[in-house]
């Protein structure tokens, strides 16, 4: 079964002990992986990993948590990194109002600047939104974004349907298997499978029955099983369609 992990962080320190052994295994077993940049350092690491493995690709971008230390020079660096042929998107970018030290205007400014960089480079976008649903939607709408995935989607079915009508994809990961995942269950049931990308967000959000452990792409089988159950589909069909969705979205 071919599986496409549309969002992972194999540059994370939790993989320092076995990163290359794990990626060797995944590369040899028909997994494709998008390794997602979160700042300048990790974006560079993502490019390096993508160059090492045939089935690993990179994105470059600055996560909203890291915006307070960003300068306009960093946007120039991102553009330079995006010139690598294994870079397939700008991300993850977006808004995150979860923490008290959030400077909303800074996040909005660099979200929009990175959107415009993606448009300039004709690259799709990986969007992060946490506790910022309305502002994220407003900016996506105002900037007329047509080629993005809203990663680790936690919003309502109504919002998901609005994104689907815009042509966007919805990222679904391990949280779909959690007992308190009613909203996400409704989203998966209510939107077309053709608009779903599956993801790990590894090393985070490991699905049941391994919740709390380090996540990796091999755990996506549990996400596939759950989507198949919700949508009354064959497991192989879920894997195949979401694989094709990722190929189409990332233009691979």
C-alpha positions as CSV (number, residue, x, y, z in Angstrom):
1,X,0.0,0.0,0.0
2,X,1.4,3.4,-1.0
3,X,1.0,6.1,1.6
4,X,1.6,9.8,1.3
5,X,2.4,11.7,4.5
6,X,1.6,15.3,3.5
7,X,3.1,16.9,6.7
8,X,5.9,15.8,8.9
9,X,8.9,17.2,10.8
10,X,11.7,14.7,10.6
11,X,14.2,17.4,11.4
12,X,12.8,17.5,14.9
13,X,15.3,16.5,17.7
14,X,13.1,13.6,18.7
15,X,14.4,11.8,15.6
16,X,18.0,12.5,16.3
17,X,18.8,8.9,17.4
18,X,17.3,7.1,14.4
19,X,16.3,9.7,11.8
20,X,18.2,8.1,8.9
21,X,17.4,4.5,9.7
22,X,13.7,5.5,9.9
23,X,13.7,7.5,6.6
24,X,15.7,4.7,4.9
25,X,12.9,2.3,5.9
26,X,10.1,4.6,4.8
27,X,11.8,5.5,1.5
28,X,12.2,1.8,0.7
29,X,8.5,1.0,1.5
30,X,6.6,3.3,-0.8
31,X,6.0,6.2,1.6
32,X,6.2,9.7,0.2
33,X,6.8,12.4,2.8
34,X,6.6,16.2,2.8
35,X,9.0,17.5,5.5
36,X,7.7,20.9,6.6
37,X,9.8,23.9,7.5
38,X,8.9,26.0,10.5
39,X,11.7,28.6,10.5
40,X,14.9,29.4,8.6
41,X,17.0,26.7,10.4
42,X,14.4,23.9,9.9
43,X,13.7,25.0,6.4
44,X,17.3,24.5,5.5
45,X,17.3,21.1,7.3
46,X,14.2,20.1,5.3
47,X,15.9,20.9,2.0
48,X,19.0,18.8,3.1
49,X,16.8,15.8,4.0
50,X,14.8,16.1,0.7
51,X,18.0,16.1,-1.3
52,X,19.1,12.9,0.5
53,X,15.9,10.8,-0.2
54,X,14.1,10.3,-3.4
55,X,10.6,10.1,-1.8
56,X,11.1,13.0,0.6
57,X,10.2,16.6,-0.4
58,X,10.6,19.9,1.5
59,X,8.6,23.0,2.2
60,X,10.2,26.3,3.5
61,X,8.4,28.8,5.7
62,X,8.1,30.4,9.0
63,X,5.6,29.2,11.6
64,X,3.6,31.8,13.5
65,X,5.3,30.8,16.7
66,X,8.6,32.0,15.3
67,X,7.4,35.3,13.8
68,X,8.6,37.6,16.6
69,X,12.3,36.9,15.6
70,X,11.8,37.3,11.9
71,X,13.1,40.0,9.6
72,X,12.4,40.9,6.0
73,X,15.8,39.4,5.2
74,X,14.5,36.0,6.2
75,X,11.9,36.3,3.4
76,X,14.8,36.7,1.0
77,X,16.4,33.6,2.4
78,X,13.1,31.7,2.0
79,X,12.9,32.7,-1.6
80,X,16.5,31.5,-2.2
81,X,15.8,28.1,-0.5
82,X,12.6,27.7,-2.5
83,X,14.7,27.6,-5.6
84,X,15.7,24.1,-4.8
85,X,14.0,21.5,-7.0
86,X,12.8,19.4,-4.1
87,X,11.0,22.4,-2.5
88,X,7.3,21.9,-3.3
89,X,5.5,24.5,-1.1
90,X,5.7,27.5,1.2
91,X,4.9,26.5,4.8
92,X,4.0,26.1,7.3
93,X,2.7,29.6,7.6
94,X,-0.4,31.1,9.3
95,X,-1.8,32.3,12.6
96,X,-1.6,30.9,16.1
97,X,-3.2,32.8,19.0
98,X,-2.9,30.1,21.6
99,X,-0.2,31.7,23.7
100,X,-0.3,34.9,25.7
101,X,2.8,36.4,24.1
102,X,1.2,36.4,20.7
103,X,1.7,39.7,18.7
104,X,-1.3,39.4,16.4
105,X,-0.2,42.1,13.9
106,X,3.3,40.6,13.5
107,X,1.7,37.2,12.7
108,X,-0.8,38.7,10.2
109,X,1.9,40.7,8.5
110,X,4.3,37.8,7.9
111,X,1.4,35.5,7.0
112,X,0.4,37.8,4.2
113,X,4.1,38.4,3.2
114,X,4.7,34.6,2.9
115,X,1.4,34.2,1.0
116,X,2.6,36.7,-1.5
117,X,6.0,35.0,-1.8
118,X,4.2,31.7,-2.6
119,X,2.2,33.5,-5.2
120,X,5.3,35.1,-6.7
121,X,7.0,31.6,-6.9
122,X,3.8,29.9,-8.1
123,X,4.0,27.4,-5.1
124,X,1.1,26.0,-3.0
125,X,0.9,26.9,0.7
126,X,0.7,24.8,3.9
127,X,-1.4,26.8,6.4
128,X,-1.4,26.5,10.2
129,X,-4.3,27.9,12.1
130,X,-4.8,27.5,15.9
131,X,-7.3,29.6,17.9
132,X,-7.4,32.0,15.0
133,X,-10.1,30.6,12.7
134,X,-11.9,33.8,11.7
135,X,-8.7,35.8,11.0
136,X,-7.2,32.9,9.1
137,X,-10.3,32.5,6.9
138,X,-10.5,36.3,6.4
139,X,-6.9,36.5,5.1
140,X,-7.3,33.4,2.9
141,X,-10.4,35.0,1.4
142,X,-8.9,38.5,1.0
143,X,-5.7,37.1,-0.6
144,X,-7.8,34.9,-2.9
145,X,-5.9,31.8,-2.1
146,X,-6.7,28.8,-4.3
147,X,-3.9,26.4,-3.7
148,X,-3.4,25.6,-0.1
149,X,-4.0,23.0,2.6
150,X,-5.2,23.9,6.0
151,X,-3.1,21.5,8.0
152,X,-4.3,19.7,11.1
153,X,-7.7,21.1,10.6
154,X,-9.7,21.6,13.8
155,X,-12.5,23.9,12.7
156,X,-16.1,23.2,12.0
157,X,-17.7,21.4,9.0
158,X,-19.1,24.7,7.9
159,X,-15.6,26.3,7.7
160,X,-14.2,23.2,6.0
161,X,-16.9,23.4,3.4
162,X,-16.1,27.0,2.8
163,X,-12.4,26.1,2.2
164,X,-13.4,23.2,-0.1
165,X,-15.5,25.6,-2.2
166,X,-12.4,27.7,-2.6
167,X,-10.5,24.7,-3.9
168,X,-8.4,24.1,-0.8
169,X,-7.5,20.9,0.9
170,X,-8.1,19.8,4.5
171,X,-5.3,18.1,6.4
172,X,-6.4,15.2,8.6
173,X,-4.1,13.5,11.0
174,X,-3.9,11.4,14.2
175,X,-6.4,13.4,16.1
176,X,-9.2,11.8,14.0
177,X,-8.7,8.7,16.1
178,X,-9.1,10.4,19.5
179,X,-12.2,10.0,21.5
180,X,-12.9,13.7,21.6
181,X,-12.7,14.2,17.9
182,X,-16.4,14.8,17.1
183,X,-15.8,18.0,15.1
184,X,-13.1,16.3,13.0
185,X,-15.3,13.2,12.5
186,X,-18.1,15.5,11.1
187,X,-15.6,17.2,8.8
188,X,-14.3,13.9,7.4
189,X,-17.8,12.6,6.9
190,X,-19.0,15.8,5.3
191,X,-16.3,16.8,2.8
192,X,-15.3,14.9,-0.3
193,X,-12.4,12.5,0.0
194,X,-10.8,14.3,-3.0
195,X,-10.2,17.3,-0.7
196,X,-8.5,15.4,2.1
197,X,-4.7,15.1,2.7
198,X,-3.5,12.7,5.4
199,X,-0.7,13.8,7.6
200,X,1.2,12.8,10.7
201,X,2.6,16.1,12.0
202,X,5.4,13.8,13.2
203,X,6.7,13.5,15.9
204,X,3.4,15.0,17.2
205,X,-0.2,13.7,17.4
206,X,0.4,10.0,17.2
207,X,-3.0,8.2,16.6
208,X,-4.7,5.7,18.8
209,X,-3.7,3.0,19.8
210,X,-0.3,4.7,20.2
211,X,-1.4,8.2,21.4
212,X,1.3,9.9,23.4
213,X,4.2,8.1,21.7
214,X,6.5,9.6,19.0
215,X,4.6,9.7,15.7
216,X,6.0,8.7,12.3
217,X,4.6,8.0,8.9
218,X,4.1,4.3,9.5
219,X,1.3,5.3,11.9
220,X,-0.8,6.7,9.1
221,X,-2.4,3.3,8.6
222,X,-4.6,4.1,11.7
223,X,-5.7,7.4,10.1
224,X,-6.5,5.7,6.9
225,X,-8.5,3.0,8.7
226,X,-10.5,5.6,10.6
227,X,-11.3,7.6,7.4
228,X,-12.4,4.4,5.7
229,X,-14.7,3.6,8.6
230,X,-16.2,7.1,8.7
231,X,-16.8,7.3,4.9
232,X,-17.7,3.6,4.5
233,X,-14.8,3.1,2.0
234,X,-12.2,0.5,1.3
235,X,-8.9,1.1,3.1
236,X,-6.9,0.7,-0.1
237,X,-9.1,3.3,-1.9
238,X,-8.6,5.8,0.9
239,X,-4.8,5.3,0.7
240,X,-4.8,5.6,-3.1
241,X,-7.1,8.6,-3.4
242,X,-5.3,10.6,-0.6
243,X,-1.9,9.6,-2.3
244,X,-3.2,11.0,-5.6
245,X,-4.5,14.1,-3.8
246,X,-1.0,14.9,-2.4
247,X,0.7,14.3,-5.8
248,X,-1.8,16.7,-7.4
249,X,-1.6,19.4,-4.6
250,X,2.2,19.4,-4.3
251,X,2.6,19.0,-8.2
252,X,4.9,16.0,-7.9
